[in-house]
Amino acid sequence: MRLVIQVPAWNEEEVLTASLAELPRRVAGFDDVQLLVVDDGSTDDTSRAAAQAGARVVRMPLHRGLAAAFNAGLTAALDLGADVIVNTDADGQYDPAALPALVAPILAGDADIVLGDRGVATLAHFSPAKRLLQRLGTWVVRGLSGVPVFDATTGMRAFSRGAAARLNCFTSFTYTLETLIQAGQAGLAVVSVPVATREVARPSRLFRSNARYVAISLATLARLVFLYRPLRVLLSLGVVFLLAAAWPFGRFL
């Protein structure tokens, strides 16, 4: 059994060495553990830092965003013969000690995807706006997918080989919401386990401000609704316009 821990990274040279050093090289239930860093077109020495830390490196020539890096990582991990793939962030915000518990449901045959639940409603280092948006995203994904999700935007999650082979993101901002909707439509078993997180001092690489995060996330959610439930959305819009037209048509009659 082979476990591949994939880490999407963009300009993470300063923190990547320490983050990779914390990741386990041995995990119960696996004969082999490999580290894989997907360098999303970094302009610093992220690739060199990853290679020096003993990780395999997939270098993307241009910066294409987190979803594209995640997709590239899944493809590379499958090519490496991964039986289970764990995705985690390069900034070290997720406690690596949770990794054995994260993969346990897959090893036991109880899940295809396991989410690391951060308990976002109570995270002190999240702003109120960010906590609200996290809950909104989770509510939308739960409704669209039918999957019992409690933390839809967590970046620490595990995938069986079969689940990873069936996922592919179309949105460019992040993979977290869309993969869960696809999992629900594919009938994949998704469970959650609690994971501890740490506050990261440096600014996020994914967004420059909370306002920008809110705007992009809302646009992403709207796109996902149209992408995966087009008939329901278009029928609802049609009913709204039909009711709006009923009053002047009634006056005409």
Backbone torsions as a table, in degrees:
resi	resn	phi	psi	omega
1	MET	NA	132.6	-178.8
2	ARG	-118.4	131.3	174.4
3	LEU	-108.8	129.4	174.4
4	VAL	-115.3	123.3	176.5
5	ILE	-100.1	111.5	-177.2
6	GLN	-101.7	141.6	-176.0
7	VAL	-132.0	101.4	172.2
8	PRO	-66.6	137.3	-175.8
9	ALA	-144.9	138.6	175.7
10	TRP	-138.6	111.8	-178.5
11	ASN	54.5	52.2	-177.4
12	GLU	-112.3	23.8	-176.8
13	GLU	-54.2	-40.6	-173.3
14	GLU	-68.9	-31.0	-174.0
15	VAL	-111.4	-13.4	-170.0
16	LEU	-65.9	-40.5	-177.9
17	THR	-59.2	-46.4	179.9
18	ALA	-67.1	-39.6	-179.6
19	SER	-64.6	-43.9	-179.4
20	LEU	-68.3	-33.6	-179.8
21	ALA	-63.5	-27.2	-179.5
22	GLU	-79.4	-21.6	-176.1
23	LEU	-72.3	140.1	-176.0
24	PRO	-72.1	144.2	174.3
25	ARG	-97.3	-10.7	175.6
26	ARG	-134.5	133.1	178.3
27	VAL	-135.9	133.1	-178.7
28	ALA	-57.9	135.2	179.9
29	GLY	97.9	-6.9	-178.1
30	PHE	-124.1	140.0	175.8
31	ASP	-82.8	-22.3	-173.3
32	ASP	-147.8	136.1	175.9
33	VAL	-126.0	126.1	179.9
34	GLN	-124.0	145.2	176.4
35	LEU	-101.1	137.2	-178.8
36	LEU	-133.0	121.4	177.9
37	VAL	-109.5	128.2	175.7
38	VAL	-102.1	106.4	-179.9
39	ASP	-83.9	108.7	-174.8
40	ASP	-85.3	63.7	176.5
41	GLY	65.6	39.0	-178.2
42	SER	-64.1	150.2	176.4
43	THR	-100.9	-0.3	175.6
44	ASP	-108.1	-159.3	-176.7
45	ASP	-98.5	41.6	178.5
46	THR	-58.2	-45.7	-178.4
47	SER	-61.6	-42.7	179.8
48	ARG	-64.4	-42.5	179.2
49	ALA	-62.5	-39.5	179.7
50	ALA	-66.3	-44.3	-179.4
51	ALA	-64.5	-40.4	179.4
52	GLN	-66.9	-25.7	177.9
53	ALA	-83.7	-0.4	176.7
54	GLY	92.9	13.5	-179.3
55	ALA	-94.8	149.1	167.7
56	ARG	-73.8	148.5	-174.1
57	VAL	-125.8	129.7	167.9
58	VAL	-107.1	115.9	-175.8
59	ARG	-102.0	117.5	175.9
60	MET	-90.8	130.5	-173.9
61	PRO	-67.7	-26.2	-179.8
62	LEU	-129.1	152.4	175.6
63	HIS	-74.8	116.2	-175.1
64	ARG	-117.5	-4.4	177.4
65	GLY	104.2	164.9	-173.0
66	LEU	-63.0	-40.2	-178.1
67	ALA	-63.4	-41.8	179.3
68	ALA	-66.4	-39.5	178.2
69	ALA	-65.3	-40.2	177.7
70	PHE	-61.8	-46.5	178.1
71	ASN	-59.5	-43.9	179.5
72	ALA	-63.0	-37.2	178.7
73	GLY	-66.2	-42.3	177.6
74	LEU	-60.8	-45.2	-179.8
75	THR	-60.9	-45.4	-179.5
76	ALA	-65.7	-40.1	-179.9
77	ALA	-64.9	-40.3	176.7
78	LEU	-64.4	-39.7	177.9
79	ASP	-64.0	-28.7	178.2
80	LEU	-79.0	-4.0	178.8
81	GLY	86.1	26.8	-178.5
82	ALA	-65.0	134.0	170.6
83	ASP	-89.8	-31.7	175.6
84	VAL	-137.6	140.1	179.3
85	ILE	-121.8	129.0	174.3
86	VAL	-111.0	130.6	175.6
87	ASN	-106.9	133.4	175.7
88	THR	-145.0	166.8	-175.5
89	ASP	-86.6	156.4	-177.3
90	ALA	-79.3	-17.3	-174.1
91	ASP	-85.1	-1.5	177.0
92	GLY	75.9	19.7	-178.1
93	GLN	-71.8	-24.1	-179.3
94	TYR	-95.2	135.7	-178.8
95	ASP	-72.4	116.7	-178.9
96	PRO	-62.4	-18.4	179.7
97	ALA	-63.5	-18.6	180.0
98	ALA	-80.8	-7.7	-172.5
99	LEU	-61.8	-44.6	177.9
100	PRO	-58.6	-40.0	178.4
101	ALA	-68.9	-29.9	-179.1
102	LEU	-67.4	-39.5	-176.8
103	VAL	-88.7	-12.9	-175.0
104	ALA	-57.8	-44.6	-179.9
105	PRO	-62.7	-31.4	177.8
106	ILE	-71.5	-43.6	178.6
107	LEU	-62.0	-33.5	-179.8
108	ALA	-80.7	-7.3	-178.7
109	GLY	79.6	17.0	-177.5
110	ASP	-95.7	-9.4	-176.0
111	ALA	-153.1	153.4	171.7
112	ASP	-98.8	-32.8	178.8
113	ILE	-134.3	136.4	177.6
114	VAL	-123.7	128.6	-179.2
115	LEU	-102.8	138.3	173.3
116	GLY	-85.4	105.0	-175.4
117	ASP	-82.1	115.8	-178.0
118	ARG	-85.3	-9.8	-173.3
119	GLY	65.8	55.9	-169.3
120	VAL	-61.9	-25.4	-177.3
121	ALA	-66.4	-18.9	-176.2
122	THR	-119.3	7.9	-179.0
123	LEU	-72.3	116.5	-174.3
124	ALA	-68.1	-30.5	-176.5
125	HIS	-85.8	4.6	171.1
126	PHE	-93.5	137.8	175.7
127	SER	-70.6	158.5	177.3
128	PRO	-55.6	-39.4	179.8
129	ALA	-64.6	-40.3	-179.3
130	LYS	-69.3	-39.7	177.4
131	ARG	-63.1	-41.1	179.1
132	LEU	-62.7	-43.6	-178.8
133	LEU	-68.3	-36.0	177.0
134	GLN	-61.1	-43.7	179.6
135	ARG	-68.1	-37.1	177.7
136	LEU	-63.2	-46.2	179.0
137	GLY	-60.3	-42.0	179.0
138	THR	-63.7	-41.0	179.7
139	TRP	-64.4	-42.6	179.3
140	VAL	-64.9	-46.0	-179.3
141	VAL	-63.6	-40.7	178.3
142	ARG	-61.6	-39.8	179.3
143	GLY	-71.2	-38.6	-178.4
144	LEU	-75.7	-33.7	-172.5
145	SER	-99.5	-26.8	-173.3
146	GLY	75.1	12.0	-178.8
147	VAL	-93.5	136.3	178.2
148	PRO	-73.2	85.2	-175.3
149	VAL	-104.9	136.9	177.8
150	PHE	-116.0	-21.2	177.8
151	ASP	-143.6	86.5	-171.8
152	ALA	-73.8	-18.8	-174.8
153	THR	-104.8	9.7	178.9
154	THR	-61.2	140.3	179.3
155	GLY	-95.5	-5.1	176.9
156	MET	-103.4	112.4	-177.4
157	ARG	-154.8	156.3	-178.4
158	ALA	-120.3	146.9	-178.0
159	PHE	-132.1	137.6	168.3
160	SER	-72.3	163.6	180.0
161	ARG	-60.2	-42.6	-179.5
162	GLY	-64.0	-39.5	179.1
163	ALA	-67.1	-44.1	-179.1
164	ALA	-60.7	-35.7	-178.3
165	ALA	-70.2	-16.2	-176.4
166	ARG	-101.9	0.7	-175.6
167	LEU	-104.8	141.7	176.5
168	ASN	-158.8	122.5	-176.2
169	CYS	-88.0	140.4	174.7
170	PHE	-105.5	-27.6	177.3
171	THR	-76.9	156.0	-174.3
172	SER	-103.1	-19.5	-173.3
173	PHE	-73.4	-54.1	-178.7
174	THR	-156.1	154.7	-177.7
175	TYR	-90.9	-13.1	-163.5
176	THR	-62.5	-44.9	-176.3
177	LEU	-76.6	-45.2	-173.2
178	GLU	-65.9	-39.3	-179.0
179	THR	-63.5	-32.3	179.3
180	LEU	-72.3	-36.7	176.0
181	ILE	-64.4	-43.1	177.2
182	GLN	-63.2	-37.5	179.4
183	ALA	-63.0	-41.9	178.7
184	GLY	-64.6	-41.6	179.8
185	GLN	-68.4	-29.2	179.8
186	ALA	-86.1	-5.0	179.9
187	GLY	74.6	25.5	179.3
188	LEU	-79.2	144.9	179.5
189	ALA	-82.2	123.1	-177.9
190	VAL	-121.3	127.2	176.2
191	VAL	-128.6	167.4	-179.6
192	SER	-125.5	146.7	172.0
193	VAL	-131.8	146.7	-179.1
194	PRO	-71.1	141.3	174.8
195	VAL	-132.8	144.6	175.9
196	ALA	-86.1	146.3	178.3
197	THR	-126.7	161.7	178.9
198	ARG	-124.8	144.0	178.1
199	GLU	-69.6	134.7	-179.9
200	VAL	-99.7	127.8	-174.3
201	ALA	-73.0	-38.0	-174.0
202	ARG	-78.8	158.4	178.5
203	PRO	-63.1	153.7	178.8
204	SER	-65.8	143.1	174.5
205	ARG	-83.6	-16.3	-174.8
206	LEU	-83.3	-33.9	-179.6
207	PHE	-149.8	152.6	-173.6
208	ARG	-88.9	-23.3	-179.3
209	SER	-154.1	161.6	178.5
210	ASN	-62.8	-35.6	179.6
211	ALA	-63.3	-42.5	178.6
212	ARG	-66.6	-39.0	178.2
213	TYR	-61.2	-44.9	179.6
214	VAL	-61.9	-46.1	-177.2
215	ALA	-63.1	-47.6	-178.0
216	ILE	-67.7	-38.7	-179.2
217	SER	-65.8	-41.5	178.5
218	LEU	-64.3	-40.3	177.5
219	ALA	-64.1	-39.1	178.5
220	THR	-64.8	-43.4	178.7
221	LEU	-61.9	-43.0	178.9
222	ALA	-61.9	-41.7	179.2
223	ARG	-64.6	-40.0	179.5
224	LEU	-64.6	-38.7	178.3
225	VAL	-61.3	-45.9	179.2
226	PHE	-68.2	-34.9	-175.6
227	LEU	-71.5	-40.1	-172.3
228	TYR	-106.1	-12.8	175.9
229	ARG	-134.3	54.7	-173.5
230	PRO	-64.6	-40.8	-176.9
231	LEU	-64.5	-44.4	-179.6
232	ARG	-62.6	-43.5	-177.9
233	VAL	-67.2	-46.3	-177.8
234	LEU	-67.2	-37.4	176.8
235	LEU	-65.1	-40.8	178.6
236	SER	-63.1	-43.9	177.4
237	LEU	-64.1	-38.6	178.4
238	GLY	-62.2	-40.1	178.4
239	VAL	-64.2	-40.6	179.3
240	VAL	-60.6	-47.6	-179.7
241	PHE	-68.8	-33.2	177.9
242	LEU	-65.0	-42.5	178.3
243	LEU	-66.8	-37.4	178.6
244	ALA	-65.3	-33.7	-179.5
245	ALA	-81.6	-16.5	-174.9
246	ALA	-66.4	-35.1	-176.9
247	TRP	-67.3	-52.0	178.6
248	PRO	-65.8	-32.0	178.0
249	PHE	-66.7	-38.4	177.5
250	GLY	-64.2	-39.2	177.4
251	ARG	-64.2	-38.7	178.5
252	PHE	-61.4	-45.0	179.2
253	LEU	-64.1	NA	NA
